[in-house]
């Protein structure tokens, strides 16, 4: 049997959702503090290992847009690096991440010296320690 109780109204004394209720959360996404510039940012990240370099350009202006380039050291007896992911130039993605960010990302120098300094994944603990010692003493 259905009662005469109005189930469509919230009990304002219990739930705080009546006509005079106000939200207790701030504007923006719950759990995230809004930045002074309303979250607009441009980020360039370069992740370097002995065998791989990943360059990521991110633009956040109301929507998150990312372009990435992945280069890997050639295997075997071949020297050099080969593009394995993304476009050769960020300029190709300029319409997506902005011409300014693409131009800046394309001007980043390739980190040959840093990649060569890092030991590869198969290096022994002593080789890693020697590389760390060399870096510490410049």
C-alpha positions as CSV (number, residue, x, y, z in Angstrom):
1,X,0.0,0.0,0.0
2,X,1.3,3.5,-0.9
3,X,1.1,6.1,1.8
4,X,0.1,9.7,1.5
5,X,3.7,10.9,2.4
6,X,5.4,13.1,-0.2
7,X,8.5,11.2,-1.1
8,X,9.7,13.7,-3.6
9,X,10.6,16.3,-1.0
10,X,13.8,16.1,1.1
11,X,13.5,16.5,4.8
12,X,15.4,19.8,5.1
13,X,16.1,19.4,8.8
14,X,18.0,16.1,8.2
15,X,19.6,16.4,4.7
16,X,20.1,20.2,4.3
17,X,18.7,20.2,0.8
18,X,15.7,22.5,1.2
19,X,15.1,25.8,-0.4
20,X,17.6,27.7,1.8
21,X,20.4,25.1,1.6
22,X,23.8,26.0,0.3
23,X,26.6,23.8,-1.1
24,X,29.4,23.1,1.4
25,X,31.9,22.4,-1.4
26,X,33.8,25.1,-3.2
27,X,33.6,25.7,-6.9
28,X,35.6,23.5,-9.1
29,X,36.3,19.8,-8.9
30,X,35.9,18.1,-5.5
31,X,39.2,17.3,-4.0
32,X,41.2,19.7,-6.2
33,X,42.1,23.2,-5.1
34,X,41.6,25.6,-8.0
35,X,44.8,27.4,-9.1
36,X,44.9,31.2,-9.3
37,X,44.8,31.0,-13.1
38,X,41.8,28.6,-13.1
39,X,44.0,25.7,-14.0
40,X,45.5,27.0,-17.2
41,X,49.0,25.7,-17.7
42,X,51.6,24.4,-20.2
43,X,54.0,21.7,-19.2
44,X,57.1,20.2,-20.9
45,X,58.4,17.0,-19.5
46,X,61.5,15.1,-20.6
47,X,61.9,11.6,-19.2
48,X,65.4,10.2,-19.9
49,X,66.8,6.7,-19.5
50,X,69.8,5.1,-21.0
51,X,67.8,3.6,-23.9
52,X,64.8,5.9,-24.2
53,X,63.8,9.6,-24.2
54,X,60.2,10.6,-23.9
55,X,59.3,14.3,-24.4
56,X,55.7,15.3,-23.5
57,X,54.1,18.6,-24.1
58,X,50.8,19.3,-22.3
59,X,48.5,22.2,-22.6
60,X,45.6,22.7,-20.2
61,X,43.3,25.6,-21.0
62,X,39.9,24.3,-20.1
63,X,40.7,20.9,-21.7
64,X,43.8,18.7,-21.4
65,X,45.8,18.3,-24.6
66,X,49.0,16.2,-24.9
67,X,51.5,15.6,-27.6
68,X,54.4,13.1,-27.1
69,X,57.6,12.1,-28.9
70,X,59.4,8.8,-28.0
71,X,62.9,8.1,-29.1
72,X,64.8,4.9,-28.4
73,X,68.5,4.0,-28.8
74,X,69.1,1.7,-31.7
75,X,69.7,-1.9,-30.8
76,X,72.6,-4.0,-31.8
77,X,75.7,-2.6,-33.4
78,X,73.9,0.4,-34.9
79,X,74.5,3.8,-33.3
80,X,72.1,6.7,-32.8
81,X,68.4,7.1,-31.9
82,X,65.2,6.3,-33.7
83,X,61.7,7.8,-33.3
84,X,59.3,5.1,-32.2
85,X,56.3,7.2,-31.2
86,X,54.8,10.5,-32.1
87,X,55.8,12.9,-34.8
88,X,59.3,14.0,-35.6
89,X,58.5,17.6,-34.8
90,X,56.0,19.0,-32.3
91,X,55.1,21.6,-35.0
92,X,52.9,19.0,-36.6
93,X,50.8,19.1,-33.4
94,X,50.8,23.0,-33.2
95,X,47.1,23.2,-33.9
96,X,46.5,20.9,-31.0
97,X,49.0,22.1,-28.3
98,X,49.5,25.7,-29.6
99,X,52.1,27.0,-31.9
100,X,54.0,28.6,-28.9
101,X,54.3,25.4,-26.9
102,X,55.2,23.3,-30.1
103,X,57.9,25.8,-31.0
104,X,59.4,25.7,-27.5
105,X,59.2,21.8,-27.4
106,X,61.0,21.6,-30.8
107,X,63.8,23.8,-29.5
108,X,64.7,21.5,-26.6
109,X,68.1,20.0,-27.2
110,X,68.3,16.2,-27.4
111,X,69.9,15.0,-24.1
112,X,72.7,12.8,-25.6
113,X,75.1,13.4,-22.7
114,X,72.5,12.7,-20.0
115,X,71.3,9.5,-21.7
116,X,74.9,8.3,-22.2
117,X,75.7,9.0,-18.6
118,X,72.9,6.9,-17.2
119,X,73.6,3.2,-16.9
120,X,71.4,0.8,-18.8
121,X,68.9,-1.6,-17.1
122,X,71.4,-4.5,-17.3
123,X,74.1,-2.6,-15.4
124,X,75.5,-4.1,-12.3
125,X,75.2,-2.4,-8.9
126,X,78.9,-1.5,-9.0
127,X,78.4,0.1,-12.4
128,X,75.5,2.1,-11.1
129,X,77.4,3.2,-8.1
130,X,80.4,4.2,-10.3
131,X,78.1,6.3,-12.5
132,X,76.6,8.0,-9.4
133,X,80.1,8.7,-8.0
134,X,81.1,10.2,-11.4
135,X,78.0,12.5,-11.4
136,X,78.6,13.5,-7.8
137,X,82.2,14.6,-8.5
138,X,81.4,16.2,-11.9
